[in-house]
Amino acid sequence: MDAFSRMKTKFLDLIEENQLGAVSIRVRVRDLTPEDAIGNPEDRDYPLVKGRERLLDAEILGSRGQAFTDTPGNYSGTLKDVALQQLTDNRSRAVFIAALNALMRHLGLIEKTIHCKDDSPPLCALDLVKHVQENFGSPRVAMIGFQPRMAQALAKTFPLRVMDLDEDNIGQTKFGVLIQGPEQTQKNIAWCDLALVTGSTVVNGTVDELLTSKPTLFFGVSIAGPAVLLGLNRYCPYGS
């Protein structure tokens, strides 16, 4: 069973176990502006600031959850509407993940479902280096999904390879590291000792191919709920 089939089953289980299926709970999902999503960081090279990605923000019974997407838009429906969607494109998957994160936050199953802002991303990146050293030693790191502050910090300490889907980044050298395209992903996972993977992979539909036997650390808010449901290792210290 693929990751989304497993998550959909568990989403429906959560609704039934908590007797929410008979209640017409509205799920409101809105597309955040870059300022609402990440504030006003000093560096301006983040995908959110550049407009390459947006954050969907879902609210359920006063609790919020978020998910990155490249196909933003608003949504309104019931919990079951969301859970029973056909998850065939990035937008439907983003709505599903944002709502799942909001529901699990409401139920007290997860935390840090809201993206960090302002000066937090550089601090997050510095702490990531310490986290990797403490938990994985001195690994060769394959980053799937270019996060500039993390790449900048990691490149100073570890052998690093970076892959990204953004054609504006592919082929560019950032912080001394060549940004490669997705066709290099499996080659670089074979090379690495640690795969550092953006949580956005649960939205773009590539997460299954990244669930390998290699030590893997997912980062960000999108992966909050999926990490618990799928038993994945997650890093997101500055989310709220």
N, C-alpha and C positions, 0 to 999 in steps of 0.2 A: 504494500500500500504506500503510495507516495505521500510526501509531507502534507500537502494540502488536503488530501482525503482524510488523513489522520487528524488534522486540525479541525476540519469540518465536523467530523464525528464527535470530537471532544467539545467543540463549541456547542453543539446541540445537546450533549450530555449536561453541560453546565447550565443551560437554559432549563432543562427538565429537572435536574437535581435541586435547583434553587427555586423551582415553581414559578418560573418567569414566562413559561410558554403561553399561559392563558392571559397574560397581561399585555395589553397593546402598548408596550414601551416604545417610545420613539427614539430612534438613533439618528442624531443630527451630525452630519459630517460636513465640515467646512474647510475650504482651501485657505491656508494662512498666508499672509504677506510675508516676505523675507524678514521684515522687522519684527513681526509678531512671532516668527518661528525662531530666529536666532539673535534678535536684538541688534546691537550695533557693534560688532566686533571690530577691532583695529584692522585686522587683515581682511581683504575683500575678495579672496580667491576661493571661498567656499561655494560649492554648487548651489546652495540656497541663496546666497547673495547674488551670484551670477545669473540666477534664473534657470539653471539647467535642471534643478529639481525643486519640488515644493513639498510642503508638509500638509497632509490631511489630518485634521483634528476632530476626533469623534467624542461625543459626550453622551453618557448613559447614566441616568439617575444622579447627575452631579459629578460623576467621575469622568476623567478625560484620558484618551489614549491617542497616540499619533502613529503615522506611517509615512515614509518618504514615497514620492511617486513622480514620474515624469509626465503623467496625464492627470492634472488636477481637475477638480470639479466638486460641486456640492452634492449631497445625497440626503434623503430623508426616508425612513422606513422603520419597520419593526425589527426586533431582534431576530425573529425567524426569517424575515425577508432577507436580512444580511446573511444569516447562516446558510440559507438555501440558494444563494446566488450561484450561477454558473461562473466559476472563477477562470475565465478564459482570456482575460486581458489584464494589463497592469492596473487599470482604474478599478475594476471590480475587486482585484486582489488587495489593493490599497484600502478600499472601503472596508473590506472584510478584516484586514489586519488591524486597522485603527479601531474598529468596533470591538474586536476581540480583546485588544489591549485595554480599552475602556471598561469592558465588562469584567475582565479579570482584576483590574484595579479596583473596581467597585466591590468585588467579592473578597478583596484583601489577599489575593493570590500572587500579586506582583507589585512592584513599585518602580519608580523612575520611568514613567511612561511619557514624560514631557521633555522635549529637547532642551539642552542647556543653552545659555545665552551669553552675549557680551564677551567677557574675558575668560569664560570657563573653558572653551575649546583648547587653548594653549596649555592650560593647567592639566586638562584631561590627557593631553598628549604626553606631557612630562611624566605624569603618573603611570601612563601605559608602559613606558620604558621600565619603570620600577616593577610594575606588575609582571611583565614578561620575564625580567631577570629573576624575580622571586619564585615564579611558578614554572618557568621553562628553561632557565639557565641562560645560555648564549646561543640561541637558535638562529638558523637561517630562516628569514621570515618572508613569506609570500603574502602580500596584501592584495586582496580581491576587492576592488572598489577604492579609488583614490580619495583619501581624506588628507588634505594638505598638511595640517599641523601634525597629525600622527606620522605621516611619511617623513616629514622634516625631522621629527624627533628620533624616529626609529633609524633613519639612515645614518645618524651620527654614532650609533652604537652596535647595530647588527648588519650582517649581510642582508640586503633587502631587494626584492623584486616586486614590482607593482603592476597590476592589471586593472583596466578600467573600460567602461562601455562608452564613455564620452569621446567622440571622435576629435574634439578640440584638444584633448589631453594625449591621445594615443600618438606616439612618435616623438613627443616632447620629453626633454630631460628636465626633471624637477628635483632639486636638492641632490643632484649628482646621480639620479636614478632614471633610467629610460622607462617611460610609461608604455606598457605593452597592451595589445588588444586581447580580447577574450579567448582568441584561438590559442594563446599561450598558457591558459589557466592550468590545464592538466599537466603539462610539462613542468610548470613551476611548482605545482603541488608535489609532484614527484621529487623535485629538487629540495624543497624546504623541510625544515624541522617543525615549523609552526605555520599554519594557515590563519591569517588574520582577515576575517571576512565581514564586509558590511552587512548589516541587518536588512538592507534593501533587497537582498537576494530572495527574501520571502515574498517580495512584491513583484520582482521581475521574472519570477518563475524558474530561477536557476539554482535554488537552494539544494535540490536533490543531488545534483552532480557534485556538490561541495561537501556532502556528508560522507567523507572518506575515513580511512583508518588513521590518517594523520592527526596529531593534536590540532584542534581547531578552536579559535576564539572568535566569536561573533561580537560586533560592537554596534551600539546605537539603540534608539528607542523602538524602531520597527520590530526588532526581534524580541522585545520584552516578553510578550505572552507566548509566542512560538518557542522561545528557549525553554520555558518551563514545560510546555506540553510535549516537546520533542526531546527533552533532556539534553539541551545544548549548553555549552559554556558561553557566558555573556559578560561583556565589559561595558559599563556605562555608569561611572561613578558620579558624574555631575548632573545627571538628569534629575528632574523633580517629579 
